[in-house]
Amino acid sequence: MSERIFETVVTTCSTEGGVHVAPMGVRYAGDEVVLKPFRPSRTLDNVLATRTAVLNVLTDVRVFAGCVTGRREWPTVPVAGCAPAVRLACAHSHVLLRLAGTSDDAQRPTLRLARLHEVQHTAFPGFNRAQAAVIEGAVLVSRLHLLPREKIDTELAYLQIAIDRTAGPPEQEAWDWLQEAVARHHAAAVGVA
């Protein structure tokens, strides 16, 4: 299995049809997609209940930043022939996945998912530097409780360079959400100290 991790967005549904959108680092192992969600996880619960997930490839980095800052409502489209399953409306492509196997772990179980079919909706244009910076910033924000303030501030200052040079309005909006989340975290830490 490749140890390289690719940042994607996974959509799952509960047995009642409730949609959950989650940025996730995935690994590819041949024809399988490997997810390792932390417990507790709605993605984990939904995949175990329905045995289905959808991997979304997209460039609208507001989804990544939005999900880690509490904005989880994104337009979705039903995946034809598979209920309950939805993809993000902004996805350039999606892959319908079916649970093929699990390895239990108290903290991070492994889910091996087989690719059922893949659909390309639009050409993938690639990422600009600001989009990559937002994705990296979203990863940092998802780990605010684990990282020292100095590391967070240093990394965000470096990523700001790409934002200043290449961000369009969507990337700037996403970056602002991340900056607000960091400011709230720092303010809460000062209030506790």
C-alpha positions in Angstrom: 0.0 0.0 0.0 1.3 3.4 -0.9 2.0 5.6 2.1 1.3 8.7 0.1 -1.9 10.4 1.3 -4.1 12.3 -1.1 -6.5 15.0 0.2 -10.0 14.4 -1.0 -13.6 14.9 0.3 -15.6 11.9 1.2 -19.4 12.0 1.2 -21.4 9.4 3.1 -25.0 9.0 4.1 -26.6 7.5 7.2 -29.2 4.8 6.8 -31.8 7.5 7.1 -30.3 9.4 4.2 -28.5 12.2 6.2 -25.5 13.5 4.3 -22.1 13.9 5.8 -19.3 15.7 4.1 -15.7 15.2 5.3 -12.3 16.1 4.0 -10.1 13.0 4.3 -6.7 11.9 3.4 -7.0 8.7 1.5 -4.4 6.1 0.3 -4.7 4.1 -2.8 -3.9 0.4 -2.8 -4.4 -1.1 -6.2 -8.0 -0.8 -7.0 -9.0 0.0 -3.4 -9.3 3.2 -1.6 -8.1 3.1 2.1 -9.7 5.4 4.7 -8.5 5.6 8.3 -11.0 7.8 10.1 -10.4 8.7 13.8 -13.0 7.5 16.3 -15.6 8.8 16.9 -16.5 9.5 13.2 -19.7 9.9 11.3 -17.9 8.8 8.2 -16.9 5.6 9.9 -20.4 5.0 11.3 -22.1 5.7 7.9 -19.7 3.5 5.9 -20.1 0.6 8.4 -23.9 1.0 8.3 -24.4 1.4 4.5 -21.1 -0.1 3.2 -21.0 2.8 0.7 -19.0 6.1 0.3 -18.2 8.5 -2.5 -14.8 10.0 -3.0 -15.0 13.5 -4.5 -12.2 15.2 -6.5 -12.6 19.0 -6.4 -10.8 22.3 -6.6 -13.3 24.4 -4.6 -11.2 24.5 -1.4 -14.0 26.3 0.5 -15.3 22.7 1.1 -12.1 21.7 2.9 -11.9 25.0 4.9 -15.6 25.0 5.5 -15.8 21.5 6.9 -13.0 22.1 9.4 -14.7 25.4 10.5 -18.2 24.1 11.0 -19.6 24.7 7.5 -20.7 21.2 6.4 -23.7 22.0 4.2 -22.6 21.7 0.6 -24.8 21.1 -2.5 -24.9 17.4 -3.4 -26.3 15.3 -6.3 -27.6 11.7 -5.9 -25.3 9.1 -7.4 -27.3 7.2 -10.0 -28.2 3.6 -9.2 -26.9 3.7 -5.6 -29.0 4.8 -2.7 -28.1 6.2 -0.3 -25.1 7.9 -2.0 -24.4 11.4 -3.0 -21.6 13.3 -4.6 -20.7 17.0 -4.2 -22.2 19.1 -7.0 -18.8 20.9 -7.4 -16.8 17.7 -7.9 -14.8 17.4 -11.0 -15.1 13.6 -10.7 -16.4 11.1 -8.2 -15.7 7.5 -7.4 -18.5 5.3 -5.9 -17.0 3.0 -3.3 -18.2 -0.2 -1.6 -16.8 -1.5 1.7 -14.5 -4.5 1.0 -13.0 -5.0 4.4 -12.1 -3.5 7.7 -9.3 -3.8 10.3 -10.5 -2.6 13.7 -8.5 -0.3 15.8 -9.5 1.6 19.0 -8.3 4.9 17.6 -8.2 4.6 13.8 -9.8 1.6 12.1 -8.9 0.9 8.5 -11.6 0.8 5.8 -10.7 -0.8 2.5 -13.2 0.3 -0.2 -13.5 -1.2 -3.7 -14.1 1.2 -6.6 -17.5 0.4 -8.2 -17.4 3.1 -10.8 -15.9 6.5 -11.5 -17.4 9.4 -13.4 -15.7 12.6 -14.7 -18.0 15.6 -14.7 -15.5 18.4 -15.7 -11.9 18.5 -16.6 -9.6 18.8 -13.5 -7.6 22.0 -14.0 -5.1 21.3 -11.3 -4.4 23.4 -8.2 -3.0 26.9 -7.9 -0.8 27.7 -5.0 -3.5 29.4 -3.0 -5.7 26.3 -3.2 -2.9 24.1 -2.0 -2.2 26.6 0.8 -5.9 26.5 1.9 -5.8 22.7 2.0 -2.7 22.7 4.1 -4.2 25.4 6.3 -7.3 23.3 6.7 -5.2 20.4 7.9 -3.5 22.7 10.4 -6.9 23.9 11.7 -8.1 20.4 12.1 -5.1 19.8 14.4 -5.2 23.1 16.4 -5.7 21.1 19.6 -2.6 19.0 18.9 0.0 21.6 17.8 1.9 24.4 19.6 0.8 27.9 18.8 4.3 28.8 17.4 4.1 26.0 14.8 0.6 27.0 13.8 1.5 30.7 13.4 4.8 30.0 11.5 3.1 27.6 9.1 0.2 30.0 8.4 2.5 32.9 7.9 4.4 30.9 5.2 1.1 29.8 3.6 -0.1 33.4 3.5 2.5 34.1 0.8 0.7 31.8 -1.6 -2.7 33.3 -0.7 -1.4 36.9 -1.2 0.0 36.0 -4.7 -2.5 33.6 -6.2 -5.9 33.6 -4.3 -9.1 34.4 -6.1 -12.3 35.2 -4.2 -13.1 31.5 -3.3 -9.6 30.9 -1.9 -9.6 34.2 0.0 -13.0 33.3 1.5 -11.8 29.9 2.6 -8.6 31.4 4.0 -10.6 34.0 6.0 -12.6 31.1 7.6 -9.4 29.4 8.6 -7.9 32.6 10.0 -11.1 33.2 12.0 -10.9 29.6 13.4 -7.3 30.1 14.5 -8.1 33.5 16.1 -10.9 31.9 18.1 -8.7 29.0 19.1 -5.9 31.4 20.3 -8.4 33.6 22.1 -9.9 30.6 23.9 -6.4 29.4 24.9 -5.6 32.8 26.4 -8.9 32.8 28.3 -8.0 29.4 29.8 -4.5 30.3 30.8 
